[in-house]
Amino acid sequence: MDGVLGSSLPVFLGLTVLVFGGCGVLTGQTLAEGWKPLSSAIAYSILLGLGDRFLVWGLFGGQLLSVYGFVVHTLVIGAITLTTYRISIARRMVSQYPWLYERSGPFGWRERVGGTIAQ
């Protein structure tokens, strides 16, 4: 497992999923609130992956230049960031333009039928 992750499973769950996943949640929400493009979320996910790899190496003695570790950690952080980004954009569209859109699941919105606000 260490070869694929580039660190032990507890380090992966604690540092990558909890700490950097939490940073990914905050990053996704912030980018969505500022109407930033999706490419910004991807770029910040890569930067968070680099920071995660550095702390895994610096604090826990993991492999710094583990390609598989970097890819796996960055994909997990990116999935968390992009999921939060999409949920936040959908919430923002519906709350900012309630006369145009209504919720269509947790990730999407659709045009409101009838064009009136239902309260």
C-alpha positions in Angstrom: 0.0 0.0 0.0 2.9 2.3 0.7 4.1 2.0 -2.9 0.8 3.2 -4.4 0.1 5.9 -1.9 3.6 7.0 -1.2 2.7 7.0 2.5 1.0 4.8 5.0 -2.8 4.5 5.1 -3.2 6.4 8.4 -1.1 9.3 7.0 -3.1 9.2 3.8 -6.4 9.3 5.7 -5.3 11.8 8.3 -3.3 14.3 6.3 -4.7 13.9 2.8 -8.3 13.2 3.3 -9.0 15.1 6.5 -6.6 18.1 6.5 -6.0 18.7 2.8 -9.5 17.5 2.0 -10.8 20.2 4.3 -8.6 22.7 2.6 -10.1 21.5 -0.7 -13.6 22.0 0.7 -12.8 25.6 1.6 -11.0 26.2 -1.7 -14.0 24.9 -3.7 -16.4 27.1 -1.7 -14.3 30.2 -2.0 -13.7 29.8 -5.8 -17.4 29.2 -6.4 -18.4 32.2 -4.3 -16.0 34.4 -6.4 -17.4 32.9 -9.7 -13.9 31.7 -10.6 -13.7 29.2 -13.5 -13.4 25.5 -13.1 -9.8 25.6 -14.3 -8.9 27.6 -11.1 -10.2 24.8 -9.0 -8.1 22.3 -10.9 -5.0 24.5 -10.5 -5.5 24.9 -6.8 -6.0 21.2 -6.4 -2.6 20.6 -7.9 -1.1 23.1 -5.6 -2.8 21.4 -2.6 -1.4 18.1 -3.9 2.1 19.5 -3.9 1.7 20.8 -0.4 0.3 17.5 0.8 3.3 15.6 -0.8 5.7 18.0 1.0 4.1 17.5 4.4 3.9 13.7 4.0 7.7 13.8 3.3 8.6 16.4 6.0 6.4 15.2 8.8 6.0 11.5 8.3 9.1 10.4 6.2 7.1 9.5 3.1 8.6 9.5 -0.4 8.9 13.1 -1.7 9.2 12.2 -5.4 6.6 9.4 -5.5 4.7 9.9 -8.8 2.0 7.4 -7.8 1.6 9.0 -4.4 1.4 12.5 -5.9 -1.2 11.4 -8.5 -3.4 9.5 -6.0 -3.3 12.2 -3.3 -3.9 15.0 -5.9 -6.8 13.1 -7.4 -8.4 12.6 -4.0 -7.9 16.3 -3.1 -9.1 17.3 -6.6 -12.3 15.2 -6.3 -13.1 16.8 -3.0 -12.4 20.3 -4.3 -14.3 19.9 -7.6 -17.3 18.3 -5.8 -17.5 21.1 -3.4 -17.1 23.6 -6.2 -20.0 22.2 -8.2 -22.3 22.0 -5.1 -21.5 25.6 -4.2 -22.0 26.9 -7.8 -25.4 25.1 -8.0 -26.4 26.6 -4.6 -25.2 30.0 -5.7 -27.1 29.9 -9.0 -30.4 29.0 -7.4 -30.0 31.5 -4.5 -28.9 34.4 -6.7 -31.3 33.8 -9.5 -34.4 32.2 -8.0 -36.7 33.6 -10.7 -34.7 31.8 -13.4 -33.5 28.6 -11.8 -34.5 25.8 -9.4 -32.5 23.0 -7.9 -32.1 19.8 -9.9 -30.2 17.6 -7.4 -27.2 18.5 -5.4 -25.0 19.3 -8.4 -27.2 21.0 -10.8 -30.0 23.5 -11.6 -32.6 23.8 -14.3 -34.6 26.6 -15.7 -37.7 27.4 -13.7 -40.9 26.5 -15.5 -43.5 29.3 -15.5 -41.0 32.0 -14.5 -42.6 32.8 -11.1 -41.1 32.5 -7.7 -42.7 29.8 -5.6 -42.6 30.6 -1.9 
